[in-house]
Every structure is written in C-alpha cells, then in structure tokens.
Amino acid sequence: MKYRSAVLVGGQLVAWVGQDARGRYALRYEDAWRGLEGAFPLSLSLPLTRPEHGDAPVRAYLWNLLPDNDAILREWGRRYHVSPGNPLALLAHFGEDCPGALQIVAPERVDVLLAGDAAAGEVEWLSESQIAERLRHLHQEPGAWREPGDPGQFSLAGAQPKTALLFQDGRWGVPSGRTPTTHILKPPVQEKYAGFAENEHVCLGLAAAVGLPAVHSRVVHFQDQPAIVVERFDRMRRGAQVIRLHQEDFCQALGVLPQEKYEADGGPGAPDLIRVLQERAVEPDVDVATVVGALALNWVIGGTDAHAKNYAHLMQPGGAVRLAPLYDIISLLPYHEGRGPRVKLAMRIGGEYRMRSIARRHWESLAATIGAEPDGVIAIADEIAAQVPDHLSDVCRRAGEEGAGHPVLERMQAEITANARACRIRLAGKPNAE
C-alpha cells in the first residue's frame, strides 16, 4: 500500500485503511472489533457484515471527513507536501480529531495513542488575544485552521473557515492525542454575506424555539474578533473526561462524494434521508418528523444550503442510528440573491426546488413518497410556519442583548416573516401567495 493509516475509536484499533499504487482505496476491519458486543460500523456504507470494503465507498467516506473547499485543501497539501487530491494523505496530517468518534492516524502513532492515560495528550491553553489572532489569520487565510507548531490537528467537513478548540474549566485550548476538541469557532464571513455568524446563530436558536433539536451556539467576542461558537454534538462530557460520539453525515451513510451533496447534482434528497431513518433509526417516527420539520423550517427561512452533508445521524451500538441535532442552518433571505422568485432549496419538496413555487400539493407528494399521512406532513409544515415569526422576534432580541446584534437581523425578521405568511397561504391551497 502506498499510504496506510489506522482507524481508532475510543482508544481501540478498529480498522486499517490504505491506498494501493493504482490509487484504489480499501478498508479492513479488525476481527476483534467485528466480534465485539455493541460494535458499530464506521458508516452505514461500510457495514460490519463485510470485513473489507473497496474503493468507491471508502473514497466517499474519506472525502466526507475533509473540508469541501478546494482552496483549503490546496493550502493543506502545500503545507505538508502531499497531493490535495488524496484524502488519505491529507488525513495522515489532520485525522487525529475527525467528525465522530474516529481518529485516523499514521502507523507510527498507533502505539502512542493506544497507550492508555499516556495517550491523553497535551493541551496548549490559549489566551483571549491568541484566539483573536487566530481568527484574524482565518480571515486572511481560510486554510489556517491551525497555526504552525500546534500540537494537535483536526479535520471537519464544510466550506467555511473555522477552527476547533477544547473548552474546559473556563479555558480554551488546542488539544492533541486522544483529547478531543469540543467546540467549533467560525469567524464572520465578510463582504456580501455580512452578518453570517449572527445569521447562523439566530437560525439555530429559531430551530430550537420551534421545537426542533439543534446544536447550541453563541456569539463570542475575543477582543475585537466575533465568532459563532458551536458546541459539538459528537462530544459528551463524563466528569472531567470528554468522550467522542460516533456520527456521520448522510453523504457518508449513502456512499456519496461531497461534490454530489446537493440533490440537483445527483446527491441524496429528503426521501433518501428518510428511508435510512425508517430502516435504521431507534425511533423512526420521531426522526422522520424532525426531518419534515427541518425541511419546512428551511422552506420558511430560505435555508438554501440544507444539503445531505448538513444532516447527520449518531451511531448506536450494533449499528442502529438516531438523527443528530440540526446544524449549519442559514437564511439566504436577507441577502440580495435570496429575494428572487427562482431561489432554490438544496432538496426538493415533492419534486419542486423553487422555494416560492412550493405549494400544498408538493408537500402532499412528499408525504406519498415517504409513506406518511398528507395531513400530518402538512400540519408539521404549517405549525413551523405559524411559529416562526413570533419566535424569530424573540430570538433576534436575545441575540442583540447578548452582543450579537447586526443589521442583517432586521432584514431577516422582515423577509422571513413575509415568507412565513406566504408559505401558510400556499399550504392552505390558496393561489397568489406572494
């Protein structure tokens, strides 16, 4: 094998992944892991029923652990003198803190990371000014997720500049070894998407306010540098210890490359996600209702980036799943390109992408496709649309009181409130909702 790395979960060797001279990837599970009671697959696309998996599903799984931003990947390749087109080579340098419970590590690191308490690793604690400087650096260089000389690296999916840190006992730090990061810090996007951090923070708060499970976020100012700070849902505290929880996004679960994350590009649609949950979820009815609610929320707020990588599930012992909290929710409505009649959602509702063309019949069509009662699906969508305006006002007010105010929030309130009203009219089967 040209490249070969170990896959660890919770301090246990789970699998080996490699690439041969022809560029083909393969993953082989350890027999000890496959025979362990309560063991789970790394992905639904890589089931434990087979000891070894070949190129296509392994390639898709690896790519979905990395940023889907070519500029960032090129910077990482330049920094470590590896091809930015080789996910395994990149993960050899960034895979010790991945999405979910796994760590992808070079062979020479395996014994160190399996060495019990000695593998806990060091934490480089940071001052507020040091975090502010890192955020400034991210503005200038989106691939600077870590600074040169940092003890620990990490990888996350997504296109935004970000960094991930450990928060413990009131301090922020860069962890290494088996110690995981706990929070993701995203600096605001500048220029045409001004107020992006505040927008996401409010949308996540709005999701929770209308009864949908969503990650917890806050906007924190490190000196003069604001950032949206998101608590990782794939981490759990047990006393002083932070435990990694295994999760995967729905591109990984379905073996789809990140370039195909949008349904319009051949990626998964809502029925594909729902089918996985109907077949594998511990509480399928609950999780399916949440997906329908999330589709409705994104329709109402103009959440045009809710593709398959922005939905995930948490893996349970034995390979059952439960839907993860919602994350990466953004409204396009306050920006110029979000106000036209042809704005498209990332996933179709009953065959229709165009947000302002979706009507009652499309929700009825979705219900038929997923085997649900149409009145129940429409009731979920209508309840979301009915709740949004009042809760949005409260969430925006609280954001301002917390120091996360921005002019974009006023535009969000006006545009989303008007769209919520139009959505309810369409759900009632009335024409001319605009």
C-alpha positions, 0 to 999 in steps of 0.5 A: 500500500502506498499510504496506510493509516489506522482507524481508532475509536475510543482508544481501540484499533478498529480498522486499517485503511490504505491506498494501493499504487493504482490509487484504489482505496480499501478498508479492513476491519479488525476481527476483534472489533467485528466480534465485539458486543455493541460494535458499530460500523464506521458508516452505514456504507461500510457495514460490519457484515463485510470485513473489507470494503473497496474503493468507491465507498471508502473514497466517499467516506474519506472525502466526507471527513475533509473540508469541501473547499478546494482552496483549503485543501490546496493550502493543506497539501502545500503545507505538508507536501502531499497531493490535495487530491488524496484524502488519505494523505491529507488525513495522515496530517489532520485525522487525529480529531475527525467528525465522530468518534474516529481518529485516523492516524499514521502507523507510527502513532498507533502505539502512542495513542493506544497507550492508555492515560499516556495517550491523553495528550497535551493541551496548549491553553490559549489566551483571549488575544491568541484566539483573536489572532487566530481568527484574524489569520482565518480571515486572511487565510481560510486554510489556517485552521491551525497555526504552525507548531500546534500540537494537535490537528483536526479535520471537519467537513464544510466550506467555511473557515473555522477552527476547533478548540477544547473548552474546559474549566473556563479555558480554551485550548488546542488539544492533541492525542486522544483529547478531543476538541469540543467546540467549533469557532467560525469567524464572520464571513465578510463582504456580501454575506455580512452578518453570517455568524449572527445569521447562523446563530439566530437560525439555530436558536429559531430551530430550537424555539420551534421545537426542533433539536439543534446544536447550541451556539453563541456569539463570542467576542475575543477582543475585537474578533466575533465568532459563532461558537458551536458546541459539538454534538459528537462530544459528551462530557463524563466528569472531567473526561470528554468522550467522542460520539460516533456520527456521520453525515448522510453523504457518508451513510449513502456512499456519496462524494461531497461534490454530489451533496446537493440533490440537483447534482445527483446527491441524496434528497429528503426521501433518501434521508428518510428511508435510512431513518425508517430502516435504521433509526431507534425511533423512526417516527420521531426522526422522520418528523424532525426531518419534515420539520427541518425541511419546512423550517428551511422552506420558511427561512430560505435555508438554501444550503440544507444539503445531505452533508448538513444532516447527520445521524449518531451511531448506536451500538450494533449499528442502529442510528438516531438523527443528530441535532440540526446544524449549519442552518442559514437564511439566504433571505436577507441577502440580495440573491435570496429575494428572487422568485427562482431561489432554490432549496438544496432538496426538493419538496415533492419534486419542486426546488423553487422555494416560492413555487412550493405549494400544498400539493408538493408537500402532499407528494412528499408525504406519498413518497415517504409513506406518511399521512398528507395531513400530518406532513402538512400540519408539521409544515404549517405549525413551523410556519405559524411559529416562526415569526413570533419566535424569530422576534424573540430570538433576534432580541436575545441575540442583540442583548447578548452582543450579537446584534447586526443589521442583517437581523432586521432584514431577516425578521422582515423577509422571513416573516413575509415568507412565513405568511406566504408559505401558510397561504400556499399550504392552505391551497390558496393561489397568489401567495406572494 
